Amino acid sequence: MTENPVRWFEIYVQDMNRAKKFYESVFEAKLQRLNTPDFEMWSFPMLKDRMGSSGALVKMQGVPSGGNSTLVYFACTDCAVEEARVGKFGGRIHKAKMSIGEYGFISLVYDTEGNMFGLHSLQ
């Protein structure tokens, strides 16, 4: 492989304003509107000179949120920090911060749209 294995992710939502507020609040980051003709898309910050990938919240007719089998993990310095914001902004915790051995720690949480996502950190 000559590139990062994941290029992009999308989190489908039903209420864009609610979902955007949730993710901006939990990660203390500003999402940017992408110019898409047939659906609404707000991108997470992209740092092109850094490892990893970016993605967006997407509201598209006929594509429901929640219930899928894909899990996105967001990188954190200490996943307990973002985990603590989840409930405060309308989400819920599925599995609180737990060790995954030499690979660090994870938390599994739900957003306001019923989508589960992961938080990962080395501390």
N, C-alpha and C positions, 0 to 999 in steps of 0.2 A: 504494500500500500504506500502510495506516495503523498497522500493527503490525509487530513483528519477523517476518521470514519463517519462522523456525523456532520452534515453540512447545515442543517436547518431543522427546526421543530415548529409545530403549530399546535396551539391549545385552542380548541373550539369552544365558543361561549354563546350564550343566548342573550345576555344583558351586557353589552360591551362597556357601558359606563361603570357598572358595578364591578365587573372583572378588572377593568383597567385601574380603577381606584384601589382594588385589593392588591394587585401585583405591584403597583407603584408604591403603595404603603408598606408592604412586607419587605420589599427589596430596596426601598428608598432610592428608586431610580425613575427617571422619566421615560415613558414609552413615546415613540415617534410614529405618527400616522404615515402609512405607506400608500402611495397612489395606485390603488387597484380599482378597475372599472366596475366589476360586478359584485364585489363584497367588501366588507370593512376589515382592515388589517392594521394592527398597531404593533410595531417592532420593539423588542427589548434592545438596550444599547449594544452596539457592535464595536468591538475593538479588533480591527483587522490585523494588527501586528501581534496579537496574543493567541494562545492556544484555545481550542474549543470552538463552539459554534454559537450562533444566535438563533432567534426565532421570533414568533409573533403570536399575539392573540388574534383569532379570526372569527368573524361572525359571517356565516354563509348560509343562505337558504337551503334547507334540506339536510344540514349536517348538525346533528344534536351534540350537546356537550355531555361529558360524563359517560361512564360505562364502557370505555374502550380498554384495551389491554396494553397500551403503550405507556411507559412511565418515563418522564423527563426528570433528570436530577439537575438542580441548580447548584453551582459551586458557592460555598460560603467559607468565611474564615472560621466561624464556629456556628454550626447549624442550629444550636440552641437559641441564638439571637433571633434569627428569622422565624424559627419555630414559635418563639414567644409572641411574635407579632401576628401570627396566623389567626388565632381566636379573636384578638382585638379588632381585626378588620373583617370579621364575618366568616372566616374559614373554620376548619376543625382539625384536630390532630388525630391521626389514625395510629401511629406508633411514635412515641416520644424518642428523643435522641438515644441512639443505641450504638454500641461498638460493632464494627465489622472487622475487628482484629487489626492486622497491620495496614489495612486499607482506610482506616479512619473511623468516621461516625456518619450515621444517616438518621434522618427523621422522615416519616411519611405523613403527608398532610393533604387535606382537601381544600380547594379554593371555593369561592362563593357560587360556582357553577356546577359543583359536583365532580370536578376533575381531581384525581389524585396526582400529586407530584412529589418528588423527593428533594431533600436538602442534603448535601454532602460536604463534609469538612474533614480536615486532618487532625483537628483538635476537638 
